[in-house]
Amino acid sequence: MQKLREFKLPNFFNYPPYFTLQPVRDTREKQIQLWKELIIDYCKTQKIFVIGIEDEFPLFTNTVIERSLTHEAREAFLSALVSEGRAEWMDKGRRKCLIFWHRIQDWADILLQFAKDNGLEDGVVTIEEIRFGTESQGTELQGIDRTILNRALKLLEQKGKLVVFKGTSTDDEGIKFSV
């Protein structure tokens, strides 16, 4: 089985037709499903939050079989993730896509568990401490995309689980959990 940075690639990755959008509807649906799963799994294991459609994203090319996805195929696979709520376009030109390898509600749950595990109930922590602090090292929150984190925080704030304190800069925004 072929690997990409310690990531085990599925068997279809070495099958040349999967790098070309399939014309038969049933085959294309299966192809899109496989690619969606692959993109989400790869992004999760590699902690990738943004995919540029024109960028040299490792999954878009297989040098072993000398195949690359066309722009149309890349857009089709990412658009399929968008339609499921697993991604969203970051610009109107559809050049960059924000990937949700966890849904926002799941990120919110991870944040609450992080607060409980680290004794942050009724304490204040900064957004940067959540993203890069000692407690987040080795967790899924380490290096989390700021947009995704802000959405999860907003959801928790709406539910009364925390309060966000605006600082003088984005580096000193504070969060008080009330779990």
N, C-alpha and C positions, 0 to 999 in steps of 0.2 A: 504494500500500500504506500502510495506517495505521501510525503509530508511536506508541509510548508511552515517553517519556523516551529517545529514541534507539534503542529496541528495536523492531525490525520485527515487527509482528504478522502471524500467518498469515491467509490469506484467510478461513478459517472463522470468524474472530473477528467478521466483519461479517455473518455468516449467522444471523439470529435464532433458528432452531430449535436451534442449538448452545448456546443459553443456557437451554434447557429439557431436562430429562432425557428422552431418547427412550424410548418404550414398546416398540419392536421391539428384541429382544435384539441382533441383529447390528449394527443402527444404533447402539445404546447402547454396545456394545463399541468400535466405531470412534470414537464421540464421546469416550468415556473415555480411549482411547489418545491422541487428539489433545490433550485437556486435560492429561493427565499430561506429555506432551512439552513443551507450552507452559509449564506451571508450573515444571518443572525448568529449562528454558532461560532463562526470565525470572528465576528466583531466582539462577541462576548469573551471568548478566550484570549483575544489579543487586546481587549479594552479599547476598541475603536468605536468612536461615536459619530464621526462624520466621514462620508464617502463622497469624493469628488468624481463626478461621472467621467471627466476627462483625465483624471489623475491615474497614475500607475498603481491602481489598487491590485494587490497580489492575486486575488481570485479571478480577475478579469483576463488573465493570460496564463496559458499553460505552455511553457517552453518545451516540455517533453514531447508533446504532440504537435507543437508549433501552431497553436490556435489561440485566438483572442476573441473576446466578445465584441460585437459591433456596438456602436453608440446606441442603435435602436434596441439591441438586446439588453444592454446595461440599463437603459431607461425603462424598458418593460419590466425587468426584475425588480428594480427599485420602486417603480410605480405600483407594482403588486404589493410590496411591503407598505407603501403609503396607504393604499386602499384598505388594508387590514388594520391600520392604526399602529403599525410596527415601525414606521418611519414617517418623516415629512420633509418636503422640499424646503430648503432654507432660502431659496430665491425664486423669483418668477421665471427665470430662464432655465430652471431645473438643472443647475450645474452642481449643486451640493445638496446632499441628503443627510438629515440627522436620523441616526438609527436608534431605535428603542429596543435594545435587547432585553430590557424589562419594560413593561408598561409603566406609566407614571404612577398608578396606584401601587404597583409592586415596589417601585423605588421608594414611595412614601412609607410602605411597610418596612422596608430595609432600614430607612432612616430612623423609624421609631424603635426598631430592635437595636440599632446602633446606640441610640440614646439610653435605652435600658441597660444594654450590656456594659456601657461605659459610665454608668452612674450620672448621666447628664440630666435626669429629671429635675426640673426646677433650677437648673444651672444654665449659664450662658456660654455659648460657643460661637466662634466665627464661622462663616461659610468656608473660608480658606482652611480652617482647622479641620472641617469635615472633609474637604477635598484632599488635603495634603498633610494633615497632622499625624502625630504618632499613633493615635488610636485608630486611624483609618488605614494605616499601612497593612497591606495584605488582605484588605477587604474589597468588596466590589465598589465601595465608595471612593477608594483611592483614585484620584485623578478624574472623578466623574465630570462630565461635561456640565458647564455652568448653567446652560439653558435647561437641561434636564433636571438638575438639582433645584433650580428656581421653581420649576413647575411642580415638582414633588413638594417643596416647601409651601408653595401657595395652596396646594390641595390640603396639606395638613393644617395650615393656618385657617382655611375655611372651615375645617372640621373642629377647630378649637384645640388642636393638639400642640400648637406652638405659636410663638409670636416672633416676627422678624423685626429687628430694630435696624433702621437705616443708619449707616455711618456716614462719615464725610467722604469716604471713597468706597468702592466695591470691596476692597480688601478688609474693611473693618465692619462689615454688616454682621450683626449678631443675631443669634437664634436662642430663644428661651423655650425649651421643651416643657410641656405640662402634661406628661403621660400618665 
